[in-house]
Amino acid sequence: MKKLTRDNIDNIKPYEPGKPIDDVKRELGLSEIIKLASNENPLGVSPLALKAMEKSLADVYRYPDGNNYCLRRKLAQRFKVDIDNIIIGNGSNEIIELSVKTFLYEHEQVITSSPDFLIFKLATLQEAGKVIEVPLDNFYCNLDKIYEAINEKTKIIFLSNPNNPVGTYIEEGKLKNFIDKVSEDVIIFLDEAYCEFAKNISEYPKSLKYLSKPNIIICRTFSKAYGLSGLRLGYGIANKSLIQAMNKARQPFNVNMLAQVAGEAALDDDDFLNKTIETTEAGKIYIYNELNELGLDYVPSATNFILINVKRDADEVFKRLLKMGIIIRSMNAYKLNNWIRVTIGTQEENRTFIDSLRKIIKGD
Ligand SMILES: Cc1ncc(COP(=O)(O)O)c(C=O)c1O
C-alpha cells in the first residue's frame, strides 16, 4: 500500500504540552495537584471575563462573529491602531500557524532561536518549510548570528520576546538595529506572549512603533496575564496587507463566541491584570531568594516562569516532583538537561514547590 501521510508530517516530533492535572491525578492516585508547567495564571480567570461569558452562554447556538469585530475594535482603541491592523486567533498559536501558512513557500526557510517556542518549528514543518535554528548566546537571543543566517530563502524570523522557555528578552536598541537592517522581504514575527509581565522593564521594546514597517507581525495572547488559556484567544498586529492576507488563510469562524466576549471584558479588568503582575513579581522574588539559599542557578526572568539549574537530571527532578503532586517542565526536550522550567504560582503554591525541591536537593 502507498504511504498515505506526507513526509513532512511523518517527520514531525509531536509537541509535548505540560502534563494535564487530571492525567496526574489518575496515574498517581493523587487528589491535590499543583500545576506549574504551562505558564498559566495562578489567580484563575478574570472575574469580568467570567461574568461576560455567563451572560453569553445561552447565545452559543449562534455562530460567532467571524470578523471578531468588537474585540478587534477594543484592541485597536487600546493600541491606537486601525482595526484592520488586527487579526484574532484561536490562541496566539493560530497566529503563528497562519503566518507560516500565508507567507511561506515550501522551498523557503524560517529562522528561530534554539531553544525557543517549539510551535515556530512545528508550524513550519507542518507546511513543509525548512527551519534554521540559531543557538541562544548564554540564554540571550543572538541577533547577530540570526542576521548572518539570513539568505535568499529566508522568509520568516520568529523571535519570542521574552523568550519561552528561557525568560530573557531582547532589548529595545538591539531589536531596533536588527529591524532596521533586515530586508523588508523577510517577515520578523515578534511573539510577545509574556509582554504584560515585561512592560515595566525600561529596556523592553515598545514594538508597536514598528507597525508602519511592511514586514513586522506582533503576536500576543490572552492565555497568560489574562488567564484565558482554556478559551484559546490570541491576536496579531501588523501592516494591513499582511493582516488581509492572513485573514484569507484562516477559518471563517476561527474564534468562538465565549472567547470573544471574555477577551473584551478581560481588557477592562485592570484590577485582575495588576494583581496578576504583582503576584508574579512577588513570587519571583520569593523563588529567587530561596534558590539563592539552595545554591541553585537560575536565569533572571522577564516572564511568569523561571528556568532553574537543578544540577542533576531534570527528568528525574520532574518525576520526583510529580510524585509529590507538583507538575513542572523538564527542559531535557530542549537539550537543557539539568534545567527545569517552573511557572510562578500563588504564594502557597510557590512555597510548596520550594519545600519539595529543597527535599530533593538536600535529600540526594
Ligand atoms: C512564546 C509563546 N508564544 C505563544 C504561546 C501560545 O499561546 P496561546 O496559543 O495559548 O495563545 C505560548 C504558550 O505557551 C508561548 O509561550
Ligand as a Chemical Component Dictionary entry (heavy atoms), coordinates in Angstrom:
data_LIG
# 
_chem_comp.id                   LIG 
_chem_comp.type                 NON-POLYMER 
_chem_comp.pdbx_formal_charge   0 
_chem_comp.three_letter_code    LIG 
# 
loop_
_chem_comp_atom.comp_id 
_chem_comp_atom.atom_id 
_chem_comp_atom.alt_atom_id 
_chem_comp_atom.type_symbol 
_chem_comp_atom.charge 
_chem_comp_atom.model_Cartn_x 
_chem_comp_atom.model_Cartn_y 
_chem_comp_atom.model_Cartn_z 
_chem_comp_atom.pdbx_ordinal 
LIG C1 C1 C 0 6.143  32.258 23.493 1  
LIG C2 C2 C 0 4.772  31.710 23.359 2  
LIG N1 N1 N 0 4.064  32.029 22.279 3  
LIG C3 C3 C 0 2.830  31.572 22.079 4  
LIG C4 C4 C 0 2.239  30.741 23.010 5  
LIG C5 C5 C 0 0.883  30.188 22.684 6  
LIG O1 O1 O 0 -0.069 30.709 23.468 7  
LIG P1 P1 P 0 -1.610 30.572 23.106 8  
LIG O2 O2 O 0 -1.744 29.744 21.870 9  
LIG O3 O3 O 0 -2.216 29.928 24.293 10 
LIG O4 O4 O 0 -2.073 31.976 22.886 11 
LIG C6 C6 C 0 2.920  30.369 24.158 12 
LIG C7 C7 C 0 2.312  29.460 25.115 13 
LIG O5 O5 O 0 2.911  28.907 25.984 14 
LIG C8 C8 C 0 4.226  30.865 24.336 15 
LIG O6 O6 O 0 4.953  30.534 25.393 16 
# 
loop_
_chem_comp_bond.comp_id 
_chem_comp_bond.atom_id_1 
_chem_comp_bond.atom_id_2 
_chem_comp_bond.value_order 
_chem_comp_bond.pdbx_ordinal 
LIG C1 C2 SING 1  
LIG C2 N1 SING 2  
LIG C2 C8 DOUB 3  
LIG N1 C3 DOUB 4  
LIG C3 C4 SING 5  
LIG C4 C5 SING 6  
LIG C4 C6 DOUB 7  
LIG C5 O1 SING 8  
LIG O1 P1 SING 9  
LIG P1 O2 DOUB 10 
LIG P1 O3 SING 11 
LIG P1 O4 SING 12 
LIG C6 C7 SING 13 
LIG C6 C8 SING 14 
LIG C7 O5 DOUB 15 
LIG C8 O6 SING 16 
# 
